[in-house]
Amino acid sequence: MDDLPSLQRELGFAFRDESLLRLALTHPSVAHEHGTAIQHNQRLEFLGDAVLQLILTRALYEQFPDFGEGQLTKARARLANRRSLSEQGRRLALGRHLTLSHGEELQGGRERPSALADAFEALVGAVFLDAGFETAQEFVLRHFGEQFSVIARTPGLENPKGELQEFLQAGSAEGPSYNLEHASGPDHDRVFECAVYHQGVELGRGCGKSKKEAESAAALAALKRLRGRPTSPIA
């Protein structure tokens, strides 16, 4: 907690009111240990969660106009789940700056995923209070940039084959068909290559350690091609 200037350089944001940053980094265990009304980061976490959800929802809505409600919901859940938020906190080394109770410190609280996720949400709330929504939005989108790139590369999210079928059947009663084109490698380390076809036309190819994985990769390549996103040319 004594090195807030270096943390703020890492965050890419300088607080006008550093007490907000200190509060965002104060774990509830401090109040429990002292048994007094010491302020901690839970209220800021509550605020930060709402701000974060709005920022991510708006960004997804604007960046992915071809996503339906279900896809948008899945994408937001992927970005804002506890694992994702704890990774944000770990990447920013928030654990190093947390104010913890002695007991929480001894139990590894600085690296506890829940503590890191809560601290990141509280940090978003603190930025919002200190500088307003537009600055908080810029802060969040800067730190989530790579995750948005991943979503752009995986339009089907968890089910590219299902997404491709829905996409094709919106204009045709015929669904896609998959064909195993090639398999190589020893039995314990096989690599499969599959292609996906629609009405006799090859739409994409993909490789994987199983036929299912290769079919999913082929569906993903087809979705990228059909939606005009860059992908490797079909062999």
N, C-alpha and C positions, 0 to 999 in steps of 0.2 A: 504493500500500500504506500510505501514511501517513494515510489518511482512513477508517479502519475504522469510526469512529462514524457517519459519514454513510451508509456502506454498510449498516450494521446497521439504521439507520432505514429505508432503502429496502427491506431484506429483511423488515422487520417482526418481527425477532427479534434479541435481544441475547444474545451468547454469554457464558456464565460463564467459559469457557476460550478466550480469544481466540487462543491458539496453534493451536487446531483450525481457526479461520477462516483464519489465515495459511497453514497447511499446505494447506488446500483451494485456495488461490489461488497456490500455488507450482508453476510449470510444470516438467516434467521437464528442460527444456533447461538449467536452472540447474545441476543435477547433472552433466549432460554437459559443460557448459562448464568447470566447475571440476575435473572428473575425480575428485571425492571423493564420499563417501557422504552427501551432503546429502539430507535427506528432501524428497520432493515429493508431489504429490497423486494419484499413480496408485493407491496402496493405498486411499485414501479414495474414489476414483472407483469402484473395484471394489466396495467396501461400499455406496456410494450407489446404484449400479446395482441391486443386489439389493433394497435398501430401497424404492427407487422403483418397481420392478416389483411388489412386494407391495402397496404402497399403491394403485397404479393398478388392479391386478387386483381387489383387494377393493372399491374404489369402483365400478368398472364392474359387478362382480357384483351389488352392492347397488342401484345406481341404475338398472340396465337389466335387470329380471327377465325381459323378453321376448326378450332377445338369446340366441342359441345360442352354442355354443363358438366356432364360426368367426367370428361377428360380434364376440364379445368379444376374440378374438385380433387381429382387424383393428383394432378400436378402440384396443386397447393399443399396437399397433405405430404407429398414427397419433400417439398421444400421446407415445410414448417413442422415436421415431426420432431420428437425429442432427440432422436439420434442426430438429425441434421443440425439442430440448434446446438447440441453439445459439441459437435465438430466445429461449428463456428466459434464457440467459446474456446475450444482447445487451440484452434489455429491462431487466435488472438492472444493466447497465453493468459486468459483471464484468471485462471486458477492461481497463478503466481501472485496476483494482486488482491485476491479475496481477503476480507477480514472474517476470520472464523473463530469459533470457540476453541478452547484448548482440546476438548474432547473430539470435536469434529476434525481438527488438524491431525490428531493422532490416528484417526480412523481413515485417513486418506481423502478427506473432504475436498482438497484442492483439485483432485482429478476425478471426482465423482461426476458422472455424466449429468445427473439431474441438477447439480449445483452449477455446472458450466452452462447448461441450457437456460436455467433460470436467470443467471447473470447476464447472458446475452440478451434475453428478452427485456430485462430491467435496463440494460444499456440502451436499447432502442427507445424505451420510454423516457430515459434521461435525455437522450439527444432530442427527442421530440419536445420535451418541456424547455430545454435550453435554447433551441434554435428554430422550432416550428416544424410543420409537416414536410415542407419541400426539402429541407435539409435532412430530415430523418429518412425521407424517401431516397435521396441521393446516397446516403450512408448505407441503407439496406441493399439497394440494387448494386452498389459497388461490391459489397461483400458476397452477394449471391450471384455474381456474374457468371461464374463457371457452371453453377447448377442450372441456370437458365440455358446455357449452351448445351448441356446434357439433354435437357428436355427437348430442345430444338432438334437434336440428333436422334431422338427416340420418340417420334410422334405417337406411336401406339402405346407408349408407357409400358404397362405390364403385359399387354396382350396384343402384339403387333399383328398376329394372324387374324384375330377377331376384328381388329380395326380395319385391316385390309379387306376382309370379307364385307364388312358394312359399307366401306367406301365403294367397292365395285358393285355391290347389289343395289346401291342407290340409283344406278342407271342401267342395270342389267339383271335379269333373273339368274344368270349363271355366276357361280362363285369361282374363286381361284382353285387351281389344282397344283400340287407339288410333285416334283420328280427328283429322285436321288440321282444326281449326275455323276458323282465320283466319290470313291472312298479310298483312303490311303493310310499308311502307317501300320505299325504292329498292332496285334489284337488288343493290347493293354493301353494303347494310345492312338486310337483311330481318329481320323479327321474326315468328316463328311461334308460334301458340297451338294446343296440342293438348289433347284431353280423353281420359281413360281410362275405359272402360266395363267392367262385369261383369254379365252376364245382363241386358243392356239398361239398367242403372242407371249413371248417371254418378257416378264416385267422386272425380274431381279434375281440375283443369286446371293447365297450366303454360305458360310462355313461354320462348323461347330463340332464339338466333341460327341454329339449325338445327332440323330436325324431330326429330333424335335428342335434342338438348338439351331441346327442349320436351316430348318424351315422358318423359324422365327427370324433369323438373320436375313433370309431371302425376302420375307414379308416386309421387314423394315426397309430394306433397299428399295423394294417396289413402292412403298409409301413415300419415301423421299423423292423418288423419280416422278411419281404421279403428282406430287404437290410442288414440283419444281424446285426441290432442295438439292444441293450438290451431293452427288454420290459417285462412286467409281463406275466407270462404264461397264456395260454388260459384256462379258467375254464372248 
